[in-house]
Amino acid sequence: MSAAPSNRTINFYAAARGYLHAAQIIASHSEFPLRQASLTLPTSLLIAFAVELFLKCFLASQGVGDKVLWDIGHSLKAAYQSAIDLGYKPPDDLLDQLIAFIHDDHLHNRYRYMPQNTIFQIPRIDQATALLVRLDDQIRELTGITNELGPSLLRYPHV
C-alpha cells in the first residue's frame, strides 16, 4: 500500500476540484449559452485554474517542491511538460489540445484583466468540463486521493 497523499497534494486537488465544480455549475444552467459574454471569461478562467491545479496536484504527489511549483506559475505548458517528464500520461489527446488552446491567455492573465483589443481563446465549456471530469478521476487514481479524504475539504496547514 502506498503512502497517504500529503496535505499539499490534497490541497491542490481540492482547489482544482472546486474550480471544476464551479465551471460545471455555470455550464449546467439552462440559461447559459456556451458563448454568453458575461460568463465566458470567468468560466474559461475556472477551467484554466482547474487544469493548472490538477497538474500541480500530480506534481506534488511526485515530490516536486514548492519552489519548482512556484516557478511554474500559471504556465500550463510548463506544468504539463513537468508532469509528462515524471511519467504522466494524459487521459486522451484532448488535454493536449485544451492546454495549447488556453495556455497563453491563462499565462498572461487575459481571462482576468481583459486587455483592450484582445482576441480570447475560449474553450467549449461543455467539452472542457467533460475532459476535466476525466482528468479529475485520473488524478485521484494516480495520487491515491479517495472520497474518504474529503475532496471538497482543504487540509491545513498548507505545506
Contacts in CASP RR format, 6 or more apart in sequence:
PFRMAT RR
TARGET T0000
AUTHOR 0000-0000-0000
METHOD contacts of the structure
MODEL  1
MSAAPSNRTINFYAAARGYLHAAQIIASHSEFPLRQASLTLPTSLLIAFA
VELFLKCFLASQGVGDKVLWDIGHSLKAAYQSAIDLGYKPPDDLLDQLIA
FIHDDHLHNRYRYMPQNTIFQIPRIDQATALLVRLDDQIRELTGITNELG
PSLLRYPHV
2 144 0 8 1.000
4 144 0 8 1.000
5 13 0 8 1.000
5 61 0 8 1.000
5 143 0 8 1.000
5 144 0 8 1.000
5 145 0 8 1.000
5 149 0 8 1.000
6 60 0 8 1.000
6 61 0 8 1.000
6 159 0 8 1.000
7 155 0 8 1.000
7 156 0 8 1.000
7 157 0 8 1.000
7 158 0 8 1.000
7 159 0 8 1.000
8 60 0 8 1.000
8 66 0 8 1.000
8 158 0 8 1.000
8 159 0 8 1.000
9 57 0 8 1.000
9 60 0 8 1.000
9 61 0 8 1.000
9 143 0 8 1.000
9 145 0 8 1.000
10 145 0 8 1.000
10 149 0 8 1.000
10 154 0 8 1.000
10 155 0 8 1.000
11 154 0 8 1.000
11 155 0 8 1.000
11 158 0 8 1.000
12 53 0 8 1.000
12 54 0 8 1.000
12 56 0 8 1.000
12 57 0 8 1.000
12 60 0 8 1.000
13 53 0 8 1.000
13 54 0 8 1.000
13 57 0 8 1.000
13 139 0 8 1.000
13 140 0 8 1.000
13 143 0 8 1.000
13 145 0 8 1.000
13 151 0 8 1.000
14 150 0 8 1.000
14 151 0 8 1.000
14 152 0 8 1.000
14 153 0 8 1.000
14 154 0 8 1.000
14 155 0 8 1.000
15 49 0 8 1.000
15 53 0 8 1.000
15 154 0 8 1.000
16 49 0 8 1.000
16 50 0 8 1.000
16 51 0 8 1.000
16 52 0 8 1.000
16 53 0 8 1.000
16 54 0 8 1.000
16 56 0 8 1.000
16 57 0 8 1.000
16 136 0 8 1.000
16 139 0 8 1.000
17 50 0 8 1.000
17 136 0 8 1.000
17 151 0 8 1.000
17 152 0 8 1.000
18 50 0 8 1.000
18 152 0 8 1.000
19 46 0 8 1.000
19 47 0 8 1.000
19 49 0 8 1.000
19 50 0 8 1.000
19 53 0 8 1.000
20 46 0 8 1.000
20 47 0 8 1.000
20 50 0 8 1.000
20 129 0 8 1.000
20 132 0 8 1.000
20 133 0 8 1.000
20 136 0 8 1.000
21 152 0 8 1.000
22 46 0 8 1.000
23 43 0 8 1.000
23 46 0 8 1.000
23 47 0 8 1.000
23 50 0 8 1.000
23 125 0 8 1.000
23 128 0 8 1.000
23 129 0 8 1.000
23 132 0 8 1.000
24 129 0 8 1.000
26 32 0 8 1.000
26 39 0 8 1.000
26 42 0 8 1.000
26 43 0 8 1.000
26 46 0 8 1.000
26 125 0 8 1.000
27 43 0 8 1.000
27 125 0 8 1.000
27 126 0 8 1.000
27 129 0 8 1.000
32 39 0 8 1.000
32 125 0 8 1.000
34 124 0 8 1.000
34 125 0 8 1.000
34 126 0 8 1.000
35 122 0 8 1.000
40 120 0 8 1.000
40 122 0 8 1.000
41 111 0 8 1.000
41 114 0 8 1.000
41 120 0 8 1.000
41 122 0 8 1.000
42 111 0 8 1.000
43 125 0 8 1.000
44 102 0 8 1.000
44 105 0 8 1.000
44 111 0 8 1.000
44 120 0 8 1.000
44 122 0 8 1.000
44 123 0 8 1.000
44 125 0 8 1.000
45 106 0 8 1.000
45 111 0 8 1.000
45 112 0 8 1.000
47 98 0 8 1.000
47 102 0 8 1.000
47 123 0 8 1.000
47 125 0 8 1.000
47 128 0 8 1.000
47 129 0 8 1.000
47 132 0 8 1.000
48 74 0 8 1.000
48 76 0 8 1.000
48 102 0 8 1.000
48 105 0 8 1.000
48 106 0 8 1.000
48 111 0 8 1.000
49 106 0 8 1.000
50 132 0 8 1.000
51 76 0 8 1.000
51 95 0 8 1.000
51 98 0 8 1.000
51 99 0 8 1.000
51 102 0 8 1.000
51 132 0 8 1.000
51 135 0 8 1.000
52 73 0 8 1.000
52 74 0 8 1.000
52 76 0 8 1.000
52 79 0 8 1.000
52 106 0 8 1.000
54 132 0 8 1.000
54 135 0 8 1.000
54 136 0 8 1.000
54 139 0 8 1.000
55 76 0 8 1.000
55 79 0 8 1.000
55 80 0 8 1.000
55 82 0 8 1.000
55 83 0 8 1.000
55 88 0 8 1.000
56 69 0 8 1.000
56 72 0 8 1.000
56 79 0 8 1.000
57 139 0 8 1.000
57 143 0 8 1.000
57 145 0 8 1.000
58 83 0 8 1.000
58 86 0 8 1.000
58 88 0 8 1.000
58 139 0 8 1.000
58 142 0 8 1.000
58 143 0 8 1.000
59 68 0 8 1.000
59 69 0 8 1.000
59 72 0 8 1.000
59 79 0 8 1.000
59 82 0 8 1.000
59 83 0 8 1.000
59 86 0 8 1.000
60 69 0 8 1.000
61 142 0 8 1.000
61 143 0 8 1.000
61 144 0 8 1.000
62 86 0 8 1.000
64 82 0 8 1.000
64 86 0 8 1.000
68 82 0 8 1.000
72 78 0 8 1.000
72 79 0 8 1.000
72 82 0 8 1.000
73 79 0 8 1.000
74 106 0 8 1.000
74 107 0 8 1.000
74 109 0 8 1.000
75 103 0 8 1.000
75 107 0 8 1.000
76 99 0 8 1.000
76 102 0 8 1.000
76 103 0 8 1.000
76 106 0 8 1.000
76 107 0 8 1.000
77 99 0 8 1.000
77 100 0 8 1.000
77 103 0 8 1.000
77 107 0 8 1.000
80 95 0 8 1.000
80 96 0 8 1.000
80 99 0 8 1.000
88 142 0 8 1.000
90 96 0 8 1.000
90 135 0 8 1.000
91 131 0 8 1.000
91 134 0 8 1.000
91 135 0 8 1.000
91 137 0 8 1.000
91 138 0 8 1.000
92 131 0 8 1.000
92 134 0 8 1.000
94 127 0 8 1.000
94 131 0 8 1.000
95 131 0 8 1.000
95 135 0 8 1.000
98 123 0 8 1.000
98 128 0 8 1.000
98 131 0 8 1.000
101 121 0 8 1.000
101 123 0 8 1.000
102 121 0 8 1.000
102 123 0 8 1.000
104 110 0 8 1.000
104 121 0 8 1.000
105 111 0 8 1.000
105 120 0 8 1.000
105 121 0 8 1.000
110 118 0 8 1.000
110 120 0 8 1.000
111 120 0 8 1.000
139 145 0 8 1.000
140 146 0 8 1.000
140 151 0 8 1.000
145 151 0 8 1.000
149 155 0 8 1.000
END
